[in-house]
Each structure stands twice: as structure tokens, then as C-alpha cells.
Amino acid sequence: MSKKIICLEGLPRTGKSIFYANSCSNIAKIPEYYCFLTKEEFPRTPTTLEEFIANQTLFLKMELRRAAMIGAAREESIVVDRCFLSNLAYAYALQECTGLPVFEVSLDLHKKQLANGGLIIPGSYIYFFDSIKEIKCRVENSDSHYEKIWRQERFLSSMNEFYQAYFSKYAEAPVYRSGNLVLDDLFKNTAKDNGIQRLFAEVLHKK
């Protein structure tokens, strides 16, 4: 069975979880990464390259658990709450804000996992966004725990910059903006996205 996968992407507090929770009942739902932690603790903001690699390795391990859940799903249509793009957007923003050289490291780790068939590749994306100032305000007033870096406008702006660049330059799959969307209609217009391959080739200068 060829499964149609739609990924919900975007900055925090933009409505992804609400949309996910209210998705149709006849589709499979793959939750965010933290739901796939077993005995591990959710990683903190890294201060060294070694810590970053350890964090990314954990996220890729959780990605394998999510991929296994998709493989076991009986439904043809699947909604995924975030995918590899969240990890890359985070790495890009972290590098922009701290100077820690992590973005190409993240790309390389994801490229290796993609080669082993361990990345979830969506057929469509729904990108959730609002003004940076509004998102920052929501994060600061949230009951959820966000580390200090998530409250920085520059960090949030850098994440959005990555998403906009990827969706405009690399994504071959359809990209929709959050709003009054009908999932049944979106699943009719999905396509395999190979944009990540071109991103790897261009940024890492590898053919």
C-alpha cells in the first residue's frame, strides 16, 4: 500500500497540535518526537558540538521509532506532527544564534539516516506560522516549558528563515499554509518529496 503522508511543520505555538488533535479519525496520526522517548530524557539546548551530536542522534533514534509506527499503520492516509525539517530548522537557528557550527553536522547525520531508509519523507506539508512577535509572546506565556533560546526573536526568525528557504527552493511536495484546510482534499494532492536530497547535495557539496 502506498501511504500518503502530510506533515505539520512550523514554529512553536502556531496551532500544529490543535490541528493534529482535531484531525479526522479515519487517518493514522504520528505524534511529536518527545512521545517516542523511552527511558531517555528530552535533550536540553547543547553548548558544545558533542552535546549537539548526542541530541541529534537521539532525535534520529526517535525518528526510526516513528517510521516503524508508519510502517505498521493500516491506514492509507497519515498525519505526522513534525518531521526531519524541525531538526534541521533547529540546527540552523542554533548556529545563527550561538555560532556553534552545527547545521552541516545535522545535515550529514540526516543524510546518512536517509540513505538507510530511516527518514520519514512527507508527500505534503502544512506550514503553520504567525508573526514572530506574536509567537514569542505565546511562548513566553505558555505553561509548557521552553528553554531560554526559544524565547529569542532571532532564534524564531532564523527557524522561519530556514523553513521559507526550504519550501521555496527545495520542496517538490505541495506546501500549504495553515488556515481552513480540509485534510481529505490535501491527501488527493500529495507527491514524493526529494527536495532533501538536493539540499544535502548543495549545502554539503556532494553529488
C-alpha positions, 0 to 999 in steps of 0.5 A: 500500500502506498501511504500518503503522508502530510506533515505539520511543520512550523514554529512553536505555538502556531496551532500544529497540535490543535490541528493534529488533535482535531484531525479526522479519525479515519487517518493514522496520526504520528505524534511529536518526537518527545512521545517516542522517548523511552527511558531517555530524557528530552535533550536540553539546548547543547553548548558544545558540538558533542552535546549537539551530536548526542541530541541529534542522534537521539532525535534520529533514534526517535525518528526510526521509532516513528517510521516503524509506527508508519510502517505498521499503520493500516491506514492509507492516509497519515498525519505526522506532527513534525518531521526531519525539517524541525531538526534541521530548522533547529540546527540552523537557528542554533548556529545563527544564534550561538555560532556553534557550527552545527547545521552541516553536522545535522545535515550529514547525520540526516543524510546518512539516516536517509540513505538507510531508509530511516527518514520519514519523507512527507508527500505534503506539508502544512506550514503553520506560522504567525508573526514572530512577535506574536509567537514569542509572546505565546511562548513566553506565556505558555505553561509548557516549558521552553528553554531560554533560546526559544524565547529569542526573536532571532532564534524564531526568525532564523527557524522561519528563515530556514523553513521559507528557504526550504519550501521555496527552493527545495520542496517538490511536495505541495506546501500549504499554509495553515488556515481552513484546510480540509485534510481529505482534499490535501491527501488527493494532492500529495507527491514524493518529496526529494527536495532533501536530497538536493539540499544535502547535495548543495549545502554539503557539496556532494553529488 
